[in-house]
């Protein structure tokens, strides 16, 4: 099988696109959980985990040259 080679800018663009999608999914999950009146224990843990992951993904996105705003 032949190798597929891409330049660094293309690779960074792929990573940014993936991170952007993951960030959007986390925002959606957080908003769904925030809209509930009462959260179960596991939902509270899910929200805490989502906020933690969101912070890390946003920092990684920034590292790869993405702009959150």
Buried (B, 14 or more C-beta within 10 A) or exposed (E): EEEEEEEEEEEBBEBBEEBBEBBEEBEEBBEEBEEEEEEEEEEEEBBEEBEEBBEEBBEBBEEBEBEEE
